[in-house]
């Protein structure tokens, strides 16, 4: 049994930054792949970034160079540093956890079996 809770969302102007946190509880997630997904109104949930148990990171082309995922296993917490935010980054951001698997699985929401409740990020132009 495990639980994920996101925090750090909010309203920011274009060009600004936010740092999302995902606090895990109930069990250790240190051996899991942790991911961030987002869903904008009227759109499907999409992959943003993932980090595996060894620290390998993977991100969507749309956020490369702007977003950075990291983890602190001692705190059972995953972070998403978002810089140079754009209005198109507006969405609900979800944290997720998956048992370790091939890199090819990181990009698909169906690979993840734990999800947080989401945190709203709104970027104004």
C-alpha positions in Angstrom: 0.0 0.0 0.0 1.3 3.4 -0.8 0.2 7.0 -1.3 1.5 9.9 -3.4 0.7 13.5 -2.6 1.7 16.4 -4.9 2.2 20.0 -3.8 3.8 23.2 -5.2 1.3 24.1 -8.0 0.0 27.6 -8.5 -0.4 30.6 -10.8 2.7 32.0 -12.4 3.5 34.3 -15.3 5.0 33.1 -18.5 8.8 32.9 -18.0 8.4 32.1 -14.3 9.2 28.9 -12.4 7.6 26.5 -10.0 8.9 23.4 -8.1 6.5 20.6 -7.7 7.0 18.0 -5.0 5.6 14.5 -4.7 5.7 13.0 -1.2 5.4 9.2 -1.0 4.2 7.4 2.0 3.1 3.9 3.1 6.2 2.1 1.7 9.5 3.0 0.2 9.4 4.0 -3.5 13.2 4.0 -3.9 13.2 1.1 -6.3 10.3 2.4 -8.4 10.3 4.5 -11.5 8.7 7.8 -10.6 7.0 9.9 -13.2 5.2 13.2 -13.8 2.3 13.4 -16.1 0.0 16.3 -16.9 -3.5 16.8 -18.3 -4.9 20.0 -19.7 -8.7 20.6 -20.1 -10.1 18.6 -23.0 -6.8 16.8 -23.6 -5.4 13.4 -22.8 -3.0 12.9 -20.0 0.6 13.1 -21.3 4.0 12.1 -20.1 6.2 14.9 -18.8 9.3 13.3 -17.1 10.4 10.1 -15.3 13.3 9.1 -13.1 14.2 5.5 -12.5 15.8 3.8 -9.4 19.3 4.5 -10.6 18.7 8.2 -11.3 18.3 7.9 -15.0 16.0 10.7 -16.3 13.7 10.9 -19.3 11.6 13.8 -20.4 9.1 14.8 -23.1 10.5 16.9 -26.0 8.2 19.7 -25.1 9.8 20.3 -21.7 13.4 19.3 -22.5 15.8 22.0 -21.3 13.1 23.6 -19.1 12.0 20.9 -16.7 14.2 18.8 -14.4 13.0 15.7 -12.5 14.9 14.6 -9.4 14.4 12.4 -6.4 15.5 12.2 -2.7 15.1 8.6 -1.6 15.9 9.5 2.0 12.8 11.8 2.0 10.8 9.5 -0.3 10.1 12.5 -2.4 10.3 13.3 -6.1 10.6 16.8 -7.5 9.8 18.6 -10.8 11.7 21.9 -11.3 9.9 23.8 -14.0 11.6 26.8 -15.5 10.7 29.2 -18.3 7.1 28.2 -18.0 4.8 28.8 -21.0 1.0 29.1 -21.1 0.8 25.7 -22.8 2.3 24.2 -19.7 -1.0 24.9 -17.9 -2.5 21.6 -16.7 -3.1 19.4 -13.7 0.2 17.7 -12.9 0.2 14.2 -11.5 2.9 12.2 -9.8 3.0 8.4 -10.4 5.0 5.4 -9.4 5.7 2.2 -11.3 7.6 -1.0 -10.5 10.9 -1.0 -12.3 10.6 -2.0 -16.0 12.0 -1.3 -19.4 12.7 2.3 -20.3 10.1 2.0 -23.1 7.4 1.7 -20.4 8.2 5.0 -18.7 6.2 7.1 -21.2 2.9 5.4 -20.8 0.4 6.1 -18.0 -0.7 2.5 -18.0 2.7 1.4 -16.7 2.1 3.3 -13.4 0.0 1.8 -10.6 0.2 4.5 -8.0 -1.1 8.0 -8.7 -1.4 11.2 -6.7 -4.4 13.5 -6.7 -2.8 16.1 -8.9 -1.8 19.8 -8.5 -2.9 22.6 -10.7 -0.3 24.7 -12.6 -1.6 27.8 -14.4 0.7 29.9 -16.5 -0.6 33.3 -17.6 0.6 35.1 -20.7 
